[in-house]
Every structure is written in C-alpha cells, then in structure tokens.
Amino acid sequence: MKKFNTKNLAIIIFFGILLVGMVGIANAQQVSPDGGDSFETAVKLEPGNYEGVGLIEEDAKEYFYINVKAGQELKLEGTFKAFSDSWGEEILTLYSEDRKQLAKGGEGMDKGEQTSFSFSWIPNSEKDSYKYYIKRECTWHIIESFSLDISLTDRYDAGAQTDAGDTVEKAMEITSGEYKAYLSGKAGADIKDFYKMAVKKGETLTVKITPPSEATMKIAMYDKDRRILKDEYASNPGAIVTNSLAITKSEDIFIGVICDRYCSEELVAYTLNITTEGVAVEEEDKGGTLIDTEKEVPKSITAEKEGPNWGLIIGIIVLGIVIVIIVYFLLKKKRQY
C-alpha cells in the first residue's frame, strides 16, 4: 500500500484555490461588448464591471441601455487611461427612454494620464421600471483603456420594496413608527415621497424628518381633496423638520416629504418618524354611524334618557281634582235654590 503524499495534496489544494480565484475574477469583470451606433441599436448591459479599450476612431459613439426599477439608484463609475504618446478624452451621457439628457460626465487626459469620474440617477414612481440609455464617446482623442462599473442599489422607502408615490393618488399607506427613506435631490427625478395615514378626530398627528446635513427639506399635510392643511420648511440645510396637526375629522391624511432639486446636490437618505397622541372623541351607535360625543345632545333625547316629567303629571292631577271640587259645590248650590 502506497503512502499518502502530503506534497501532492498541497499542490492539488493550491491549484484548486487558484482556479476558484480565477473564476471569481472572471465573474466580477467582463469584457465590454461593442455598443450600437444609435439609440435604436443600443446593446443591453447588466450591472457589473466592464473592461475595454478605447474606441476605434475619434468622434465614434457607442450606445447601450439598462433597465432600472422605481426606487433603485443607477450609478456609473469609470476609470480611463490615455495613451502614453497622446492626449485622451472620455464622455459618458445618460438619457431617458424618450432620449432626453439626464446626466453627463467627462474628462480630458494628458499623455499617459489616468482619470476617474462618476454620476448617478434615481427615477421617481411614475412607472414601475425605466429604460435608460448610456452613450460613450470620444470627441477629441481616443483612450487606451477603461474600466466601467455599473451598479443598481435599492433605495426603497419605509421598508417597502418600492418607491413611495410622488403624488397624493399614489401615496404609500403607513402607520405610526420610524422609517428609513430616500429622495434623489439633484441626482434624479425622485424629489417627493407621499404617505397616507388614517387618523381619528381628537388625535394630534406629528411627523418629523431628520435629513442629511446638506439637505433643506419640507413636510406638507393634505386632505383627500389635495388641499394643504399645514406645511413646515427647514430653517436651514440639515435642520430637523417637525409638523403637527390637530385632527378635527376622522379621515385619511396625506403626508408629503419634499426635497426638490435645489434641496440637495446628493442622494438624500432621511429618517421619518410618525406619531399620534390624544384620544379619539368619536363612538359608534347601533346604526353603525359615528357620533361626536362632544356635540350637544338634543332635548328630546335628554328627556327620554331622564324618564317622565313627574312634576307636570302631579300638577295635572291636582288641577283635575280642583276642577271636580269646584263643579261639585256649584251643583250643590244650584239644588238649594
């Protein structure tokens, strides 16, 4: 029987680890495919890291596209290197499905220089998913090589698997509690989050948002007819905003958390706190309708609850007895005549 060779085992383990590592690298990095020459022929990309060489000639363009869900952040990060004997330039442009320019990044490079730039975009909840185009071009000098990382990060609101609606009609139903949520600020179209909260008369609804230090935010409360009941603005960037409303009618209140494109240059990750205090003053009668217990009770209902008016009844009986006595004496006197 042959003795087991530990040296051979070590060699097998070494090559096994090397193979697994090479497979991991191959999966993490992909060779960038050739793009289409127009929006119509754009080539689909998935999230990942793409390695490639410069475009074949100056002024050439490549078109790609990627699908993004509402509530996801699309981020493009690129590193580009010029040839050692010439200048280089790289430009990336992001377009909407209807081919409107949304974001753009670009850099010129000296000979042999390497540079990096990035930008991101977050859509709103107008649609469930979006198609975005990416155009890559060199308008001056081609580059030697590049590395492009495309990522999708979930920025869903209030623990849901989607983005809170950006209108009253699409408001996300919510209850009292603390939640994490996101808005895009300047880096996207997601500048409003609407929530719907059922409240009772007699309660006080309080909404507080804690923004990042650079964001200037607003809270607005609306009724079902989209009328503003009360709004509060941050006094300065990074200020915590609180809005309280005394509820005078049992209904759904709509809460708008707003950070427009001038509110922040970057992604806005905020904390939302919703609380209710006080005791509802409504109760349900036998017919199933709500009665306000603070309203004055009608006299007929009060009389019914208090029972018969004995003073009135006794008065009538006494009056009847008096009348009978008077009639008796008048008849007796008449007989005497």
C-alpha positions in Angstrom: 0.0 0.0 0.0 1.4 3.4 -1.1 2.0 6.1 1.5 -0.2 9.2 1.0 1.9 12.0 -0.4 1.2 15.3 1.5 3.2 17.2 -1.1 0.8 16.2 -3.9 -2.2 17.1 -1.7 -0.7 20.6 -1.1 -0.2 21.1 -4.9 -3.9 20.0 -5.5 -5.2 22.4 -2.9 -3.0 25.3 -4.3 -4.3 24.8 -7.9 -7.9 24.4 -6.6 -7.7 27.8 -4.8 -6.1 29.4 -7.8 -8.9 28.1 -10.1 -11.6 29.3 -7.8 -9.9 32.7 -7.6 -9.7 33.0 -11.4 -13.3 32.0 -11.8 -14.3 34.7 -9.3 -12.3 37.4 -11.1 -13.8 36.3 -14.4 -17.3 36.7 -13.0 -16.5 40.1 -11.4 -15.0 41.6 -14.6 -16.5 41.3 -18.0 -15.1 42.4 -21.4 -17.2 45.4 -22.5 -19.3 44.5 -25.6 -19.4 46.7 -28.6 -22.2 49.1 -28.4 -24.7 50.0 -31.0 -24.3 53.0 -33.3 -27.6 54.6 -32.4 -30.4 54.6 -29.8 -32.3 52.1 -31.9 -29.4 49.6 -31.9 -28.3 50.1 -28.3 -26.9 47.0 -26.6 -28.3 45.9 -23.2 -26.0 46.0 -20.2 -26.4 44.4 -16.8 -24.9 45.6 -13.5 -21.3 44.7 -13.3 -17.7 45.8 -14.1 -16.7 46.1 -17.7 -13.1 46.3 -19.0 -12.2 47.5 -22.5 -10.0 49.5 -24.9 -10.6 52.9 -26.4 -12.9 53.5 -29.3 -11.6 52.7 -32.8 -11.6 56.3 -34.0 -12.3 59.8 -33.0 -16.0 61.0 -32.9 -17.2 57.4 -32.7 -20.1 56.7 -30.4 -21.4 53.6 -28.6 -24.9 53.2 -27.3 -26.0 50.9 -24.5 -29.1 50.6 -22.3 -30.0 49.3 -18.9 -33.3 48.7 -17.1 -33.9 50.3 -13.7 -36.8 49.8 -11.2 -38.5 52.7 -9.4 -36.7 53.2 -6.1 -33.3 52.0 -7.4 -30.2 54.1 -7.8 -28.3 53.7 -11.0 -24.6 54.6 -10.6 -21.9 54.8 -13.3 -18.2 54.9 -12.2 -15.4 54.9 -14.7 -11.6 54.9 -14.8 -10.0 55.9 -18.1 -6.4 56.0 -19.3 -4.8 57.9 -22.1 -2.1 56.5 -24.4 1.5 57.4 -23.4 2.1 59.4 -26.6 -1.2 61.2 -27.0 -4.0 63.0 -25.1 -7.2 61.3 -24.4 -10.8 62.2 -23.7 -13.9 60.2 -22.4 -17.5 61.3 -22.2 -20.5 59.3 -20.8 -24.0 60.6 -21.1 -27.2 59.2 -19.6 -30.5 59.6 -21.4 -34.2 58.8 -20.6 -36.3 56.5 -22.6 -37.6 59.4 -24.6 -33.9 60.4 -25.2 -33.7 63.4 -23.0 -30.3 64.0 -21.5 -30.3 63.4 -17.7 -26.7 63.4 -16.6 -23.3 63.7 -18.1 -19.6 63.2 -17.1 -16.4 63.6 -19.0 -12.7 64.2 -18.6 -9.7 65.2 -20.8 -6.4 63.5 -20.1 -2.8 64.4 -20.7 -0.4 61.8 -22.2 -0.4 58.6 -20.2 -2.7 60.1 -17.6 -5.5 58.2 -15.8 -8.7 59.8 -14.5 -12.0 58.7 -12.9 -15.4 60.2 -12.7 -18.9 59.0 -11.7 -22.6 60.1 -11.6 -25.9 58.5 -10.5 -29.6 58.8 -11.1 -32.7 57.8 -9.2 -36.1 57.7 -11.0 -39.5 58.5 -9.4 -42.5 56.3 -9.1 -44.3 57.4 -12.2 -43.6 54.0 -13.7 -42.6 50.6 -12.2 -39.5 50.4 -14.4 -37.4 52.5 -16.7 -35.1 52.1 -19.7 -32.1 54.3 -19.6 -29.6 54.8 -22.5 -25.8 55.2 -21.9 -23.8 56.9 -24.7 -20.0 56.6 -24.6 -17.9 58.8 -26.9 -14.5 60.4 -27.6 -14.9 63.7 -29.4 -11.2 64.7 -29.3 -8.7 61.9 -28.7 -9.3 58.2 -28.1 -8.1 56.5 -25.0 -6.0 53.4 -24.4 -8.3 51.5 -21.9 -11.1 51.9 -19.5 -12.9 50.2 -16.6 -16.6 51.0 -16.2 -18.6 49.9 -13.1 -22.4 49.9 -13.4 -24.4 49.3 -10.2 -28.0 49.3 -9.1 -28.7 49.9 -5.4 -32.1 49.6 -3.8 -33.3 52.9 -2.3 -36.8 51.8 -1.4 -38.9 53.8 1.1 -40.3 52.9 4.5 -39.4 49.2 4.4 -41.4 48.6 1.2 -40.0 47.0 -1.9 -40.7 50.1 -4.0 -40.6 53.9 -4.0 -43.2 55.9 -2.2 -45.6 57.6 -4.7 -44.8 61.2 -5.8 -48.5 62.2 -5.8 -51.4 62.0 -3.4 -53.1 59.4 -5.6 -50.0 57.1 -5.4 -49.3 57.7 -1.7 -47.9 54.7 0.3 -50.1 53.6 3.2 -48.2 53.9 6.5 -48.8 53.6 10.3 -47.1 55.2 13.3 -43.4 54.3 13.6 -39.9 55.2 12.4 -38.8 54.5 8.8 -35.8 55.0 6.5 -36.5 56.5 3.1 -34.7 58.2 0.2 -35.0 61.1 -2.2 -32.7 61.9 -5.1 -32.2 65.6 -4.7 -30.5 66.9 -7.8 -29.3 63.4 -8.8 -32.6 62.2 -10.1 -36.3 62.7 -10.5 -37.4 61.3 -7.1 -37.9 64.6 -5.3 -41.3 63.8 -3.5 -42.5 61.0 -1.3 -46.2 60.8 -0.3 -47.6 58.7 2.5 -51.2 58.0 3.6 -52.2 57.8 7.3 -55.6 57.0 8.8 -56.4 59.3 11.7 -59.2 59.9 14.2 -60.9 63.1 15.4 -59.3 64.2 18.7 -55.8 62.9 17.9 -52.8 65.0 17.1 -50.6 63.8 14.2 -46.9 64.6 14.4 -44.5 64.0 11.5 -40.7 64.5 11.9 -38.0 64.1 9.3 -34.3 64.0 10.0 -32.3 64.8 6.8 -28.6 64.6 6.0 -26.6 67.7 6.9 -26.7 69.3 3.4 -30.5 68.9 2.6 -33.2 71.5 3.1 -36.5 69.7 3.3 -40.2 70.3 3.7 -43.2 68.5 5.2 -46.8 69.2 3.9 -50.1 67.7 5.0 -53.1 67.4 2.7 -56.7 66.2 3.0 -58.3 63.8 0.5 -59.2 66.8 -1.8 -55.5 67.6 -2.0 -55.9 70.8 0.0 -52.8 71.8 2.1 -53.7 71.7 5.8 -50.3 72.6 7.1 -46.7 72.8 5.9 -43.3 73.3 7.5 -40.0 74.2 5.9 -36.5 73.6 7.2 -35.0 76.8 8.5 -31.5 75.9 7.2 -29.7 72.9 5.5 -29.7 69.9 7.7 -32.4 71.2 10.0 -34.8 68.6 11.5 -38.4 69.4 10.4 -41.5 68.7 12.6 -45.1 69.2 11.5 -48.0 68.7 14.0 -51.7 68.8 13.1 -54.8 68.6 15.4 -57.3 66.3 13.7 -60.8 67.7 13.6 -62.3 65.0 11.4 -61.7 61.2 11.1 -60.2 60.7 7.6 -57.0 59.9 5.7 -54.3 62.5 5.9 -51.6 62.6 3.1 -48.1 63.5 4.1 -45.7 64.9 1.5 -42.0 64.8 2.2 -40.3 67.1 -0.3 -36.7 67.7 -1.4 -36.6 69.4 -4.8 -33.6 69.7 -7.0 -32.3 72.7 -5.1 -32.6 71.0 -1.8 -29.5 68.8 -2.1 -26.8 68.0 -4.6 -26.6 64.4 -3.5 -28.7 61.4 -2.5 -31.0 62.3 0.4 -31.3 59.5 3.0 -33.8 60.6 5.6 -35.5 59.2 8.8 -39.2 59.6 9.0 -41.0 59.5 12.4 -44.8 59.4 12.7 -46.7 59.5 16.0 -50.3 60.2 17.1 -51.3 61.4 20.6 -54.7 62.1 22.2 -57.9 60.1 22.4 -60.5 59.9 19.6 -63.8 61.6 20.5 -66.0 59.5 18.2 -68.1 56.5 19.0 -70.2 54.1 17.0 -74.0 53.9 17.6 -76.3 50.9 16.8 -76.7 52.0 13.2 -73.0 51.9 12.6 -72.6 55.7 12.2 -70.1 57.8 14.1 -71.4 60.3 16.7 -69.4 63.1 18.1 -69.7 62.8 21.8 -68.8 66.4 22.3 -71.8 67.7 20.5 -74.9 68.9 22.4 -77.5 66.1 22.9 -81.0 67.1 21.6 -83.6 67.8 24.2 -85.9 65.0 23.1 -83.1 62.5 23.6 -82.2 64.1 27.0 -85.8 63.8 28.1 -86.0 60.2 27.0 -82.9 59.4 29.0 -84.1 61.2 32.2 -87.6 59.5 32.3 -91.2 61.0 32.6 -91.7 64.6 34.0 -93.4 63.7 37.3 -93.9 67.4 38.3 -96.0 68.0 35.2 -98.0 64.9 35.8 -98.8 65.7 39.5 -99.7 69.3 38.5 -102.3 68.0 36.0 -103.8 65.6 38.6 -104.1 68.4 41.2 -105.7 70.7 38.7 -108.2 68.0 37.8 -109.1 67.5 41.5 -109.6 71.2 42.0 -111.9 71.4 38.9 -114.0 68.5 40.2 -114.4 70.1 43.7 -115.5 73.5 42.1 -118.1 71.7 39.9 -119.4 69.8 42.9 -120.0 72.9 45.0 -121.6 74.8 42.1 -124.1 71.9 41.5 -124.9 71.7 45.3 -125.6 75.4 45.4 -128.0 75.2 42.4 -130.1 72.5 44.1 -130.6 74.7 47.2 -132.3 77.3 45.0 
